Amino acid sequence: MNSIKTFLKKYTVFLWALMKPLGIWGVFLAGFLDSAFIGLPVDVVVATYVYTDRTKMILYIVMASAGSSLGSLVMYWIGYKGGNALLRKRMSAERLQKIEAAFAKRQFLALMIPAMLPPPTPFKLFELAAAAFEMPVGKFLLSIFTGRCLRFLVISSFTLYFGPQFVHWSGALFHHHFKWIALVVVAAGVVWYLIARKKPQPAATPAPETLSPQ
């Protein structure tokens, strides 16, 4: 774990030197590149920006989420053109069937929940699946934006409370206990969805009676 933390710290210094001159567009670029082409520790970038200037926390979160959402259009295009073939190569038919069923029932949550989880979540597989199963592009972007906003909000809040070392510690923790953490988050999302569905609907107001002429 110490070696991972050391590597992340050195990588953070390197990225910060590249992104700092770009201002708020640096965090947007980090989110875009992470989703579109190469994997970047975008959580570390966002946390560093926020810790350096907490007054712009919401702006940094929104910019990083927007960059991540727009960068995901690259994977959407790939998935739309040949997503089914790529998915069949990377996962079993049974698992693919389960993901397809999840998207058929609740597309938004099926993509938003994985978008909330940091690496090593295989998020690009979910993006490919969303495109292959013809998720509307507007809903695709909104679900990723929402998930990323929640993820960056949590990371930023904990970084401000515990200090910049939190993001390195949490990154190492996720790498070592990813399966259990992912299971807890997914279970919490499902419970929230079921509770939201069971909320009683407000009773309809009866229409006023009209008096018939005598």
C-alpha positions as CSV (number, residue, x, y, z in Angstrom):
1,M,0.0,0.0,0.0
2,N,2.9,2.4,0.8
3,S,4.3,1.9,-2.7
4,I,0.9,2.8,-4.3
5,K,0.7,5.9,-2.1
6,T,4.2,7.0,-3.0
7,F,3.5,6.6,-6.7
8,L,0.3,8.5,-6.5
9,K,2.0,11.4,-4.7
10,K,4.7,11.7,-7.3
11,Y,2.1,11.4,-10.1
12,T,0.0,14.1,-8.4
13,V,3.0,16.6,-8.4
14,F,3.6,15.8,-12.1
15,L,0.0,16.3,-13.1
16,W,-0.4,19.4,-11.0
17,A,2.6,21.0,-12.8
18,L,0.8,20.3,-16.1
19,M,-2.7,21.3,-15.2
20,K,-2.1,24.4,-12.9
21,P,-1.4,26.9,-15.7
22,L,-4.7,26.0,-17.4
23,G,-6.8,27.1,-14.4
24,I,-10.3,25.7,-14.3
25,W,-9.8,24.2,-17.8
26,G,-7.2,22.0,-16.4
27,V,-9.7,20.0,-14.3
28,F,-12.0,19.9,-17.3
29,L,-9.2,18.5,-19.5
30,A,-8.3,15.9,-16.9
31,G,-11.9,14.7,-16.8
32,F,-12.1,14.6,-20.6
33,L,-8.8,12.8,-21.2
34,D,-9.6,10.3,-18.4
35,S,-12.8,9.3,-20.1
36,A,-11.9,9.6,-23.7
37,F,-8.4,8.3,-24.2
38,I,-6.0,7.6,-21.3
39,G,-6.7,6.8,-17.7
40,L,-5.7,9.7,-15.4
41,P,-6.1,9.9,-11.6
42,V,-8.8,12.5,-12.1
43,D,-9.8,12.2,-8.5
44,V,-6.4,13.3,-7.4
45,V,-6.5,16.3,-9.8
46,V,-9.9,17.4,-8.6
47,A,-8.9,17.0,-4.9
48,T,-5.7,19.0,-5.5
49,Y,-7.7,21.8,-7.2
50,V,-10.2,21.9,-4.4
51,Y,-7.7,21.8,-1.6
52,T,-5.7,24.7,-3.3
53,D,-8.8,26.9,-3.7
54,R,-11.8,25.7,-1.8
55,T,-13.9,28.7,-2.8
56,K,-14.2,27.2,-6.3
57,M,-15.1,23.7,-5.2
58,I,-18.4,23.5,-6.9
59,L,-17.0,25.0,-10.1
60,Y,-14.2,22.4,-10.2
61,I,-16.6,19.6,-9.5
62,V,-18.9,20.7,-12.3
63,M,-16.0,21.3,-14.8
64,A,-14.5,17.9,-14.1
65,S,-17.9,16.2,-14.4
66,A,-18.6,17.9,-17.6
67,G,-15.2,17.0,-19.1
68,S,-15.7,13.4,-18.0
69,S,-19.2,13.3,-19.6
70,L,-18.2,14.7,-22.9
71,G,-15.1,12.5,-23.0
72,S,-17.3,9.5,-22.6
73,L,-18.9,10.3,-26.0
74,V,-15.8,8.6,-27.6
75,M,-16.7,5.3,-25.9
76,Y,-20.3,5.9,-26.8
77,W,-19.4,6.2,-30.4
78,I,-17.2,3.0,-30.3
79,G,-20.0,1.1,-28.5
80,Y,-22.7,2.3,-30.9
81,K,-20.6,1.1,-33.9
82,G,-19.5,-2.3,-32.5
83,G,-20.2,-2.5,-28.8
84,N,-21.9,-5.9,-28.8
85,A,-18.8,-7.6,-30.4
86,L,-16.4,-5.9,-28.0
87,L,-18.5,-6.9,-25.0
88,R,-18.8,-10.5,-26.1
89,K,-15.0,-10.7,-26.2
90,R,-14.6,-9.2,-22.7
91,M,-17.3,-11.0,-20.7
92,S,-19.3,-14.1,-20.6
93,A,-22.7,-14.4,-22.2
94,E,-24.4,-14.7,-18.8
95,R,-22.8,-11.6,-17.4
96,L,-23.7,-9.7,-20.6
97,Q,-27.3,-10.8,-20.3
98,K,-27.5,-9.5,-16.7
99,I,-26.1,-6.1,-17.7
100,E,-28.5,-5.9,-20.6
101,A,-31.4,-6.7,-18.3
102,A,-30.2,-4.0,-15.9
103,F,-30.1,-1.4,-18.7
104,A,-33.5,-2.5,-19.9
105,K,-35.1,-1.9,-16.5
106,R,-33.3,1.2,-15.2
107,Q,-30.8,2.7,-17.7
108,F,-30.0,5.8,-15.6
109,L,-29.0,4.0,-12.4
110,A,-27.2,1.2,-14.3
111,L,-24.7,3.8,-15.6
112,M,-24.8,6.4,-12.8
113,I,-23.8,4.0,-10.0
114,P,-20.6,2.8,-11.8
115,A,-19.9,6.4,-12.7
116,M,-19.7,7.1,-8.9
117,L,-17.1,4.5,-8.3
118,P,-13.4,5.3,-8.7
119,P,-10.8,3.0,-10.3
120,P,-10.4,0.1,-10.7
121,T,-14.1,0.1,-11.7
122,P,-14.3,-1.1,-15.3
123,F,-16.5,1.9,-16.2
124,K,-15.7,1.9,-19.9
125,L,-17.4,-1.5,-20.2
126,F,-20.6,0.0,-18.8
127,E,-20.2,2.9,-21.3
128,L,-19.9,0.4,-24.2
129,A,-22.9,-1.5,-22.9
130,A,-25.0,1.7,-22.7
131,A,-24.2,2.5,-26.3
132,A,-24.6,-1.1,-27.5
133,F,-28.1,-1.3,-25.9
134,E,-29.0,2.0,-27.5
135,M,-29.3,4.2,-24.4
136,P,-30.3,7.8,-25.6
137,V,-27.3,10.0,-25.7
138,G,-28.9,12.7,-23.6
139,K,-29.7,10.2,-20.8
140,F,-26.2,8.8,-21.2
141,L,-24.5,12.1,-20.6
142,L,-26.8,13.1,-17.8
143,S,-26.3,9.9,-15.9
144,I,-22.5,10.1,-16.1
145,F,-22.5,13.8,-15.2
146,T,-24.7,13.1,-12.1
147,G,-22.5,10.1,-11.0
148,R,-19.3,12.0,-11.5
149,C,-20.6,15.1,-9.6
150,L,-21.5,12.9,-6.6
151,R,-18.2,11.1,-6.7
152,F,-16.1,14.4,-6.9
153,L,-18.3,16.0,-4.3
154,V,-17.6,13.2,-1.8
155,I,-13.9,13.2,-2.6
156,S,-13.6,17.0,-2.3
157,S,-15.5,17.1,1.0
158,F,-13.4,14.4,2.6
159,T,-10.2,16.0,1.2
160,L,-11.1,19.4,2.8
161,Y,-11.9,17.6,6.1
162,F,-9.0,15.1,6.4
163,G,-6.4,16.9,4.2
164,P,-4.8,16.1,0.9
165,Q,-3.5,12.7,2.1
166,F,-7.1,11.4,2.1
167,V,-7.2,10.9,-1.7
168,H,-4.0,8.9,-1.7
169,W,-5.2,6.8,1.2
170,S,-8.6,6.2,-0.4
171,G,-7.0,5.3,-3.7
172,A,-4.9,2.6,-2.1
173,L,-7.9,1.4,-0.1
174,F,-10.0,1.0,-3.3
175,H,-7.3,-1.0,-5.0
176,H,-7.1,-3.4,-2.1
177,H,-10.8,-3.8,-1.2
178,F,-12.5,-2.8,-4.5
179,K,-15.0,-5.7,-4.6
180,W,-16.4,-5.1,-1.1
181,I,-16.7,-1.4,-1.5
182,A,-18.3,-1.7,-5.0
183,L,-20.8,-4.3,-3.5
184,V,-21.8,-1.9,-0.7
185,V,-22.3,1.0,-3.1
186,V,-24.3,-1.0,-5.5
187,A,-26.5,-2.4,-2.7
188,A,-27.1,1.0,-1.3
189,G,-28.1,2.3,-4.8
190,V,-30.6,-0.6,-5.2
191,V,-32.1,0.0,-1.8
192,W,-32.4,3.7,-2.5
193,Y,-34.1,2.9,-5.8
194,L,-36.6,0.5,-4.2
195,I,-37.5,3.0,-1.4
196,A,-38.0,5.8,-4.0
197,R,-40.3,3.5,-6.0
198,K,-42.4,2.7,-2.9
199,K,-43.0,6.3,-1.9
200,P,-46.8,6.8,-1.6
201,Q,-48.1,9.0,-4.4
202,P,-50.2,12.0,-3.3
203,A,-53.9,11.4,-3.5
204,A,-55.6,13.1,-6.4
205,T,-57.8,16.0,-5.4
206,P,-61.4,15.2,-6.2
207,A,-63.0,17.4,-8.8
208,P,-65.6,19.9,-7.4
209,E,-69.2,18.8,-7.9
210,T,-71.2,20.8,-10.3
211,L,-74.8,21.7,-9.5
212,S,-77.2,20.7,-12.1
213,P,-79.8,23.4,-13.0
214,Q,-83.2,22.8,-11.4
